[in-house]
């Protein structure tokens, strides 16, 4: 079933919407959650919570052209919150590792109102930078820093060596740092 039909089921408050969403995106959503929580039962709970949140969010939202992205954002936040609640040390270490990788190329936040404005312009600058990458590099970056895929999984998904995946990510981060410095950010 296509996304338009699934969303129309949500709007009609037809419970088949959840079944169709699960059928179409369940495996992908569970993978996103598993990359974060590293526990099958917890990932399944997060997936179910995602369907509930989608049910409560559609309407008013109408994610016609981006249903999977809409759901992935929900499950990512639910999974990260679940990790915080459970204080999963292994997961915290992995998230810290990813944060450290990005700290090299993204400015640190301040606490004043100017920082809030800078945060919005930084978000726009990062989106602009990512749009300038070729599709493969953009997908590699997003799989690593949004979906939190391991280097091994990225290498397998893109049919490359782990070394090549690491090098590609390093170069993207370096390019992003250079781009942000040219945009006037202190890194």
Secondary structure, DSSP 8 states (H G I E B T S, - for coil): --HHHHHHHHHTT-THHHHHHHHHHHHHHHHHHHHHH--HHHHHHHHHHHHHHHHHHTTT---TT-HHHHHHHHHHHHHHHHHHHHT-HHHHHHHHHHHHHHHTTS----SSHHHHHHHHHHHHHHHHHHHHS-HHHHHHHHHHHTS---HHHHHHHTT--HHHHHHHHHHHHHHHHHHHHHTT---
